[in-house]
Amino acid sequence: MFKLLSFTLLVLLSESLFAGVQNSTVKSLQTEFRQNFFGRTAAYALTGRQGDAVMVWFGTVDDDVHLIIQGSKVQIKTNSGNENLDQIYGFGSPLPRQEVKVSVKKKEGRGTATVVQMPTSSNDYTAIVQIIDKGSGAREYELEISWNR
């Protein structure tokens, strides 16, 4: 909790330093900072777990999205609703290039989160998690996605 609070304060500080700046390079650096800092924090926080590898994901969902997970990257595909591409994620270790059983635990959010595709050789070891939020407006989500090593 303390690390997440520290991270939030650092992000707010970086955003206040660049308030009103519309430069795409600055925006890109802010996004990279969030992902790199959070990724390191998540990797530190998730080390020492036995049996399962874990990643955490924070983002905003409006209706229906897919999180497409491959290696140490996550892409968002909006199936319906407003597109929200802001996300923060971190891996304890990357999704391996082998068949593993993936599971998802919703830590925050009002809708559902379900694994709809397991990684196999035929899909280039890509897992897909679907988040469905049928409530009015967008909502913040926090997911813990794990797989057996």
Secondary structure as a PSIPRED ss2 file (coil, helix, strand):
# PSIPRED VFORMAT (PSIPRED V4.0)

   1 M C   1.000  0.000  0.000
   2 F H   0.000  1.000  0.000
   3 K H   0.000  1.000  0.000
   4 L H   0.000  1.000  0.000
   5 L H   0.000  1.000  0.000
   6 S H   0.000  1.000  0.000
   7 F H   0.000  1.000  0.000
   8 T H   0.000  1.000  0.000
   9 L H   0.000  1.000  0.000
  10 L H   0.000  1.000  0.000
  11 V H   0.000  1.000  0.000
  12 L H   0.000  1.000  0.000
  13 L H   0.000  1.000  0.000
  14 S H   0.000  1.000  0.000
  15 E H   0.000  1.000  0.000
  16 S H   0.000  1.000  0.000
  17 L H   0.000  1.000  0.000
  18 F C   1.000  0.000  0.000
  19 A C   1.000  0.000  0.000
  20 G C   1.000  0.000  0.000
  21 V C   1.000  0.000  0.000
  22 Q C   1.000  0.000  0.000
  23 N C   1.000  0.000  0.000
  24 S H   0.000  1.000  0.000
  25 T H   0.000  1.000  0.000
  26 V H   0.000  1.000  0.000
  27 K H   0.000  1.000  0.000
  28 S H   0.000  1.000  0.000
  29 L H   0.000  1.000  0.000
  30 Q H   0.000  1.000  0.000
  31 T H   0.000  1.000  0.000
  32 E H   0.000  1.000  0.000
  33 F H   0.000  1.000  0.000
  34 R H   0.000  1.000  0.000
  35 Q H   0.000  1.000  0.000
  36 N H   0.000  1.000  0.000
  37 F H   0.000  1.000  0.000
  38 F H   0.000  1.000  0.000
  39 G H   0.000  1.000  0.000
  40 R H   0.000  1.000  0.000
  41 T H   0.000  1.000  0.000
  42 A H   0.000  1.000  0.000
  43 A H   0.000  1.000  0.000
  44 Y H   0.000  1.000  0.000
  45 A H   0.000  1.000  0.000
  46 L H   0.000  1.000  0.000
  47 T C   1.000  0.000  0.000
  48 G C   1.000  0.000  0.000
  49 R C   1.000  0.000  0.000
  50 Q C   1.000  0.000  0.000
  51 G C   1.000  0.000  0.000
  52 D E   0.000  0.000  1.000
  53 A E   0.000  0.000  1.000
  54 V E   0.000  0.000  1.000
  55 M E   0.000  0.000  1.000
  56 V E   0.000  0.000  1.000
  57 W E   0.000  0.000  1.000
  58 F E   0.000  0.000  1.000
  59 G E   0.000  0.000  1.000
  60 T E   0.000  0.000  1.000
  61 V E   0.000  0.000  1.000
  62 D C   1.000  0.000  0.000
  63 D E   0.000  0.000  1.000
  64 D E   0.000  0.000  1.000
  65 V E   0.000  0.000  1.000
  66 H E   0.000  0.000  1.000
  67 L E   0.000  0.000  1.000
  68 I E   0.000  0.000  1.000
  69 I E   0.000  0.000  1.000
  70 Q E   0.000  0.000  1.000
  71 G C   1.000  0.000  0.000
  72 S C   1.000  0.000  0.000
  73 K E   0.000  0.000  1.000
  74 V E   0.000  0.000  1.000
  75 Q E   0.000  0.000  1.000
  76 I E   0.000  0.000  1.000
  77 K E   0.000  0.000  1.000
  78 T E   0.000  0.000  1.000
  79 N E   0.000  0.000  1.000
  80 S E   0.000  0.000  1.000
  81 G C   1.000  0.000  0.000
  82 N C   1.000  0.000  0.000
  83 E C   1.000  0.000  0.000
  84 N C   1.000  0.000  0.000
  85 L C   1.000  0.000  0.000
  86 D C   1.000  0.000  0.000
  87 Q E   0.000  0.000  1.000
  88 I E   0.000  0.000  1.000
  89 Y E   0.000  0.000  1.000
  90 G E   0.000  0.000  1.000
  91 F E   0.000  0.000  1.000
  92 G C   1.000  0.000  0.000
  93 S C   1.000  0.000  0.000
  94 P C   1.000  0.000  0.000
  95 L C   1.000  0.000  0.000
  96 P C   1.000  0.000  0.000
  97 R C   1.000  0.000  0.000
  98 Q C   1.000  0.000  0.000
  99 E C   1.000  0.000  0.000
 100 V C   1.000  0.000  0.000
 101 K C   1.000  0.000  0.000
 102 V E   0.000  0.000  1.000
 103 S E   0.000  0.000  1.000
 104 V E   0.000  0.000  1.000
 105 K E   0.000  0.000  1.000
 106 K E   0.000  0.000  1.000
 107 K E   0.000  0.000  1.000
 108 E E   0.000  0.000  1.000
 109 G C   1.000  0.000  0.000
 110 R C   1.000  0.000  0.000
 111 G C   1.000  0.000  0.000
 112 T E   0.000  0.000  1.000
 113 A E   0.000  0.000  1.000
 114 T E   0.000  0.000  1.000
 115 V E   0.000  0.000  1.000
 116 V E   0.000  0.000  1.000
 117 Q E   0.000  0.000  1.000
 118 M C   1.000  0.000  0.000
 119 P C   1.000  0.000  0.000
 120 T C   1.000  0.000  0.000
 121 S H   0.000  1.000  0.000
 122 S H   0.000  1.000  0.000
 123 N H   0.000  1.000  0.000
 124 D C   1.000  0.000  0.000
 125 Y C   1.000  0.000  0.000
 126 T C   1.000  0.000  0.000
 127 A E   0.000  0.000  1.000
 128 I E   0.000  0.000  1.000
 129 V E   0.000  0.000  1.000
 130 Q E   0.000  0.000  1.000
 131 I E   0.000  0.000  1.000
 132 I E   0.000  0.000  1.000
 133 D E   0.000  0.000  1.000
 134 K C   1.000  0.000  0.000
 135 G C   1.000  0.000  0.000
 136 S C   1.000  0.000  0.000
 137 G C   1.000  0.000  0.000
 138 A C   1.000  0.000  0.000
 139 R E   0.000  0.000  1.000
 140 E E   0.000  0.000  1.000
 141 Y E   0.000  0.000  1.000
 142 E E   0.000  0.000  1.000
 143 L E   0.000  0.000  1.000
 144 E E   0.000  0.000  1.000
 145 I E   0.000  0.000  1.000
 146 S E   0.000  0.000  1.000
 147 W E   0.000  0.000  1.000
 148 N E   0.000  0.000  1.000
 149 R C   1.000  0.000  0.000
